[in-house]
Amino acid sequence: MRNALRALAGLSLCFISIYYFLYPAVTVLNQIREESSAQSGVSDFAADIHLSIAEPFGAWARDRVETARGTELSLADISGTEWPMFSAVYFLWSTEELDKAWVAAGGTGGTRPSLYAADAIEAAAELVVDPANASWVIRHWGESYLERENIFYRMLLIAGLTSYQSITGKARYEPLLRQQVISLSWELDQSPHGLLDDYPGQCYPIDILPAIAVMQRAAALLEIDLGNFAERARRGFEGRMLDPATQLPSYVADPLEGVGIGPARGVGISYKLIWAKELWPETAKAWYGLYQRQFVQQGALISGVREFRKGMDTYSWLGDVDSGPILGGFGVAASAFGIAAARVNGDAALAHALSSQAILAAWPLPSGRLLIPSLLSDLSDAPFLGETALMFVFSRPMNLPATPAELTTPRLVYILLAVALSLGLLVLVTGLRLILSAGRKPRQT
């Protein structure tokens, strides 16, 4: 009996070693090597995530709609209310880019994403339009939640339905999409300063800029003429909206006065830079230069994007639901969205440095799931947020600079990989010794 338990313990240790240490470490090394090629287009890492989560994501999204889970949550439950909507839209955004990449490659990359993920695509769209999932914004805005302000939710609604129709070619939700694009663009255009609230009394430009971009995308898909809407919308990101210390848009705004409140933040600038280039290329170029100088820190050991500008060390170890953890000044969300910002704006060196760290931090398991992003998600209400967010940033097409950049992987990546491999080998050797000792016959006395 004792030998059997020893053998079982040994087998368990061997499994833990291979599943949680050795396989992930080798996978990380291979994926970082693939990222080092600095190829244009979407990342293979995004394609790997998509293939792994498509089926379970679809099952989760469909269950969320069928159980009307959104009606059970309080307004204070930010992750439970906002994150499912984010998850669905990130999935649709990523699928759209991966499907385009598959077509551009001549269909040589295995099964087409829009085919193997067909059920998940439908489930994601159903979640996006589900009134039960919108319960929290209905409590904020009332039954007119699709008719006034509420720009955060309506931006995601437009984004998700635009990607859905682009991927599938189906006009199932086109009347709602068309109505929202026309009404929200008109409302933003008629606002005093190009600003609208997310929630009553809460205005975050981080949601307004992508709203402008997704409305432009939807208008092109639906052949709606918005005129110079995007150019006029620039006013919400100029003048008194800028943080005087950085000359970048403040994170919070007063829509009635048209003035920024408080400092620019890394998560906000990183996210805006994903979209700004397709709206205002010259503005995006200027913003990116200021961002590089004041928020980006690249070193031999570690690279990242600060949540607050250099010199604001008071906030080095705080965090909130928007920024995620802030570690030594680096914002987790700011650095993650920084990957997408760097890819879109042609900064291959920063994209590679941040990507290699993100791949390490993701810690891919043999099942295809990503360990750390899964643990950082809301396991009860948004279990796929971390993975869909990473899939989104890695699926933003890389725009390579004219001059090839020197790509350097931060040393911390290799240090932590060495630690993980060492621990994995130690656990494996311990497990093998237990198995071998269980097979030995006891000495005769």
C-alpha positions in Angstrom: 0.0 0.0 0.0 2.8 2.4 0.9 4.6 1.7 -2.4 1.4 2.3 -4.3 0.9 5.7 -2.7 4.5 6.5 -3.4 4.1 5.6 -7.0 0.9 7.7 -7.3 2.6 10.7 -5.7 5.5 10.3 -8.1 3.2 10.1 -11.1 1.4 13.2 -9.9 4.6 15.1 -9.6 5.7 14.1 -13.1 2.3 15.3 -14.4 2.6 18.6 -12.6 6.2 19.0 -13.9 5.3 18.4 -17.5 1.9 20.1 -17.5 2.6 23.3 -15.5 6.4 23.8 -16.0 8.2 22.0 -18.8 5.6 22.1 -21.6 4.7 25.8 -21.0 8.4 26.8 -20.9 9.2 25.1 -24.2 6.0 26.6 -25.7 6.9 30.1 -24.6 10.4 29.8 -26.1 9.0 28.6 -29.4 6.3 31.4 -29.5 8.9 34.1 -28.7 11.1 32.8 -31.5 8.1 33.1 -33.9 7.5 36.7 -32.7 11.2 37.5 -33.3 10.6 37.2 -37.0 8.7 40.6 -36.9 6.4 39.7 -39.8 3.7 41.9 -40.9 0.0 41.0 -40.3 -1.5 39.2 -37.3 0.5 37.1 -34.8 0.5 33.3 -34.8 0.0 33.6 -31.0 -3.4 35.1 -31.6 -4.3 32.3 -34.0 -3.3 29.7 -31.4 -5.4 31.3 -28.7 -8.4 31.5 -31.0 -8.2 27.9 -32.0 -8.0 26.8 -28.4 -10.8 28.8 -26.9 -13.4 29.0 -29.8 -15.4 26.0 -28.7 -15.5 26.7 -24.9 -16.0 30.4 -25.5 -19.1 29.7 -27.6 -20.5 27.4 -24.9 -19.9 30.0 -22.2 -21.5 32.8 -24.2 -24.6 30.8 -25.1 -25.0 29.7 -21.5 -24.8 33.3 -20.3 -27.6 34.3 -22.7 -29.8 31.3 -21.8 -29.5 31.8 -18.1 -30.0 35.6 -18.2 -27.1 35.9 -15.8 -26.7 39.6 -16.3 -30.0 40.3 -14.5 -28.6 38.9 -11.3 -25.7 41.3 -10.8 -25.3 44.5 -8.9 -24.1 47.8 -10.4 -21.0 47.6 -8.2 -19.9 44.3 -9.9 -17.8 45.9 -12.7 -16.1 42.6 -13.8 -19.4 40.7 -13.8 -21.3 43.3 -15.9 -18.7 45.0 -18.2 -16.3 42.1 -18.8 -18.7 39.7 -20.6 -19.5 42.4 -23.2 -15.7 43.1 -23.6 -15.0 39.4 -24.0 -17.6 38.9 -26.7 -16.4 42.0 -28.7 -12.7 41.1 -28.3 -13.6 37.6 -29.7 -15.4 39.1 -32.7 -12.7 41.7 -33.3 -10.0 39.0 -33.3 -12.0 36.6 -35.4 -12.5 39.3 -38.0 -8.7 40.0 -38.3 -7.8 36.3 -38.2 -10.3 35.5 -40.9 -9.0 38.3 -43.1 -5.4 37.0 -42.6 -6.5 33.5 -43.6 -8.0 34.8 -46.8 -5.0 37.0 -47.5 -2.7 33.9 -47.1 -4.7 32.0 -49.7 -6.4 29.7 -47.2 -3.1 27.9 -46.4 -3.4 28.2 -42.6 -5.6 25.2 -41.8 -9.3 25.5 -41.3 -10.8 29.0 -41.8 -11.4 30.7 -38.5 -14.9 31.8 -39.5 -15.8 28.1 -40.1 -14.4 26.3 -37.1 -15.6 29.2 -34.8 -19.0 29.6 -36.5 -21.0 28.6 -33.4 -18.9 30.9 -31.2 -19.4 33.8 -33.6 -23.1 33.4 -33.4 -23.1 33.0 -29.6 -20.9 36.1 -29.2 -23.2 38.2 -31.3 -26.2 37.0 -29.4 -24.5 38.0 -26.1 -23.7 41.4 -27.5 -27.4 42.2 -28.3 -28.9 40.4 -25.3 -31.0 42.8 -23.2 -30.4 40.7 -20.1 -26.7 41.2 -20.5 -27.4 44.9 -20.8 -29.2 45.0 -17.4 -26.6 47.1 -15.8 -26.7 49.9 -18.4 -30.5 49.8 -18.4 -30.4 50.5 -14.6 -28.1 53.4 -15.3 -30.0 54.9 -18.3 -33.4 53.4 -18.2 -35.3 51.9 -21.2 -33.8 54.6 -23.5 -30.3 53.1 -23.0 -29.9 52.8 -26.8 -31.1 56.3 -27.5 -28.9 58.6 -25.4 -25.2 58.8 -24.4 -24.2 55.4 -22.8 -21.3 55.5 -25.2 -19.3 52.7 -23.7 -22.0 50.1 -24.2 -23.1 51.4 -27.6 -19.6 51.5 -28.8 -19.2 47.8 -28.0 -22.6 47.0 -29.5 -21.6 48.7 -32.8 -18.2 47.1 -32.8 -19.4 43.6 -32.2 -22.2 43.8 -34.8 -19.9 45.3 -37.4 -17.4 42.5 -37.0 -20.2 39.9 -37.0 -21.6 41.2 -40.3 -18.1 41.6 -41.8 -17.2 38.0 -40.8 -20.4 36.2 -41.8 -21.9 38.5 -44.4 -25.2 38.1 -42.6 -27.5 41.1 -42.2 -29.3 39.6 -39.2 -28.5 42.6 -37.0 -28.2 45.3 -39.7 -31.3 47.3 -38.8 -30.0 47.7 -35.2 -26.5 48.4 -36.3 -27.5 51.0 -38.8 -29.8 52.8 -36.3 -27.1 52.9 -33.7 -24.4 54.2 -36.1 -26.7 57.0 -37.4 -28.0 58.0 -33.9 -24.8 57.8 -32.0 -22.7 59.7 -34.6 -25.4 62.4 -34.7 -25.5 62.7 -30.9 -21.7 62.9 -30.6 -21.6 65.4 -33.4 -24.3 67.6 -31.8 -22.7 67.5 -28.3 -21.1 70.7 -27.1 -17.5 69.4 -27.1 -17.5 66.0 -28.9 -17.9 64.2 -25.6 -20.6 61.9 -24.1 -21.0 60.0 -20.8 -20.3 56.3 -20.4 -22.5 56.4 -17.3 -24.4 59.4 -15.9 -21.7 61.8 -14.7 -18.8 59.6 -15.9 -17.1 60.6 -19.1 -14.1 58.6 -20.3 -12.5 59.5 -23.6 -10.9 56.1 -23.8 -14.3 54.9 -25.0 -15.1 57.8 -27.2 -12.2 57.5 -29.6 -12.8 53.8 -30.4 -16.5 54.7 -30.7 -15.6 57.1 -33.5 -13.4 54.5 -35.2 -16.0 51.7 -35.0 -18.7 54.0 -36.3 -16.4 54.8 -39.3 -15.9 51.1 -39.9 -19.6 50.3 -39.7 -20.4 53.2 -42.0 -18.1 51.9 -44.6 -19.6 48.4 -44.3 -23.2 49.7 -44.5 -22.4 52.4 -47.1 -23.6 55.2 -44.8 -22.2 58.6 -45.5 -21.1 60.3 -42.3 -19.5 63.2 -44.1 -16.7 64.8 -42.1 -17.9 63.3 -38.8 -14.5 61.8 -37.8 -12.7 65.0 -38.5 -15.1 67.1 -36.5 -14.9 64.5 -33.7 -11.2 65.4 -33.2 -12.3 68.4 -31.1 -12.9 66.0 -28.2 -9.2 65.3 -28.0 -7.6 68.8 -28.4 -7.1 72.0 -26.5 -8.4 71.9 -22.9 -8.9 68.1 -23.2 -5.1 67.6 -23.0 -3.2 67.0 -19.8 -0.8 70.0 -19.5 2.0 67.8 -18.2 2.0 65.4 -21.1 0.1 67.1 -23.9 -1.9 63.9 -24.2 -5.7 63.5 -23.7 -6.7 63.2 -20.0 -8.2 60.0 -18.8 -11.4 61.6 -17.5 -13.3 64.5 -19.0 -16.1 67.0 -18.2 -18.4 66.8 -21.2 -20.2 70.0 -20.4 -17.1 72.2 -20.1 -15.0 70.3 -22.6 -12.1 70.0 -20.3 -9.8 67.1 -19.2 -9.8 66.1 -15.6 -6.6 64.8 -14.0 -3.6 63.2 -15.8 -3.3 61.1 -18.9 -2.9 57.4 -18.1 -1.0 54.7 -19.8 -4.0 52.4 -20.2 -6.0 55.2 -21.9 -3.2 56.3 -24.2 -2.3 52.8 -25.2 -5.9 52.0 -26.1 -6.4 55.2 -28.0 -3.3 54.6 -30.0 -4.8 51.4 -31.3 -7.5 53.4 -33.1 -6.1 56.9 -33.6 -4.0 56.0 -36.7 -7.0 55.0 -38.8 -8.8 58.2 -37.9 -6.1 60.9 -37.7 -2.7 59.6 -38.9 -0.7 62.8 -38.1 -2.3 63.2 -34.6 -1.5 59.5 -33.9 2.1 60.0 -34.9 2.5 63.0 -32.6 0.8 61.2 -29.7 2.9 58.1 -30.2 6.1 60.2 -29.9 4.9 61.7 -26.6 3.8 58.3 -25.4 7.2 56.8 -26.1 9.0 59.6 -24.3 6.8 59.8 -21.2 5.2 56.4 -20.7 7.3 53.7 -22.3 10.3 52.3 -20.5 12.5 49.9 -22.3 15.5 48.3 -20.6 17.8 45.4 -20.9 16.0 43.6 -18.0 12.4 44.6 -18.5 10.2 46.8 -20.7 6.7 48.1 -20.1 4.3 51.0 -20.3 3.8 53.1 -17.2 0.3 53.7 -15.9 1.3 57.3 -15.0 4.0 59.4 -16.7 7.6 59.1 -15.7 8.2 60.9 -12.4 4.8 60.2 -10.9 6.2 57.5 -8.6 3.4 57.9 -6.0 1.3 55.5 -8.0 3.9 52.8 -8.6 2.1 50.0 -6.6 -1.6 50.8 -6.9 -4.2 49.6 -9.4 -7.9 49.6 -10.2 -10.3 47.7 -12.4 -9.2 49.7 -15.5 -5.5 49.6 -15.0 -5.2 46.2 -13.5 -2.2 45.8 -11.2 0.5 48.5 -11.3 3.9 46.9 -10.6 6.8 49.2 -10.0 5.0 51.9 -12.1 4.2 49.5 -15.0 0.5 49.1 -15.7 -0.5 45.6 -16.7 -3.4 46.8 -19.0 -1.3 49.7 -20.3 1.5 47.3 -21.3 -0.9 44.7 -22.8 -2.7 47.3 -24.9 0.8 48.7 -25.6 1.5 45.6 -27.7 -1.4 46.5 -30.0 -0.5 50.2 -30.1 3.1 49.3 -31.0 2.0 46.9 -33.7 -0.5 49.3 -35.3 2.0 52.2 -35.2 5.0 50.2 -36.6 7.1 50.1 -33.4 8.5 46.6 -33.9 11.1 46.8 -31.2 8.5 47.7 -28.5 6.0 45.3 -29.8 8.5 42.4 -29.6 9.7 43.4 -26.1 6.2 43.6 -24.7 5.0 40.6 -26.6 7.8 38.3 -25.3 6.9 39.3 -21.7 3.2 38.8 -22.4 3.7 35.4 -23.8 5.8 34.4 -20.8 3.1 35.8 -18.4 0.4 34.0 -20.3 2.0 30.6 -19.5 0.3 28.4 -22.2 -0.8 25.0 -20.9 -1.0 21.8 -23.0 -4.8 22.2 -23.1 -4.3 25.4 -25.1 -5.6 27.6 -22.3 -3.5 30.4 -20.8 -2.9 30.0 -17.1 -2.3 33.5 -15.8 -4.9 35.4 -18.0 -7.5 32.8 -16.9 -6.7 33.3 -13.3 -6.9 37.1 -13.6 -10.3 36.9 -15.3 -13.7 36.8 -13.5 -14.0 33.0 -13.2 -17.7 33.1 -12.6 -18.9 35.8 -15.1 -16.1 36.5 -17.6 -13.7 33.5 -17.6 -12.3 34.3 -21.1 -11.6 38.0 -20.7 -7.8 37.7 -20.2 -7.4 35.3 -23.2 -9.7 37.3 -25.5 -7.9 40.5 -24.6 -4.5 39.0 -25.4 -5.9 37.6 -28.6 -7.2 41.0 -29.5 -3.9 42.8 -29.0 -1.9 40.1 -30.8 -4.4 40.1 -33.7 -3.8 43.8 -34.5 -1.9 43.7 -37.8 1.8 44.6 -37.5 2.8 47.6 -39.6 6.5 47.1 -40.1 8.7 50.2 -40.2 10.6 51.0 -43.4 13.9 50.4 -41.6 14.1 47.0 -39.9 14.2 47.3 -36.1 16.6 45.6 -33.8 14.5 43.2 -31.7 15.7 42.5 -28.2 14.0 40.1 -25.7 14.2 41.5 -22.1 16.5 39.4 -20.0 13.9 38.9 -17.3 12.1 36.6 -19.8 15.0 34.2 -19.9 15.7 34.5 -16.2 12.1 33.5 -15.3 12.1 30.8 -17.9 15.3 29.4 -16.4 13.7 29.4 -13.0 10.6 27.6 -14.3 12.6 25.0 -16.1 14.8 24.4 -13.1 11.7 24.0 -10.8 10.1 21.7 -13.4 13.1 19.5 -13.7 13.4 19.4 -9.9 9.8 18.3 -9.5 10.2 15.8 -12.4 13.3 14.2 -10.8 11.6 14.0 -7.4 8.6 12.3 -9.1 10.8 9.8 -10.9 12.7 8.9 -7.7 9.4 8.2 -5.9 8.3 6.0 -8.8 11.6 4.1 -8.8 11.7 3.7 -5.1 8.2 2.3 -5.1 9.3 -0.5 -7.4 12.2 -1.6 -5.2 11.7 -4.6 -3.0 12.3 -4.0 0.7 15.6 -5.3 2.1 15.5 -8.6 3.9 16.7 -8.4 7.5 
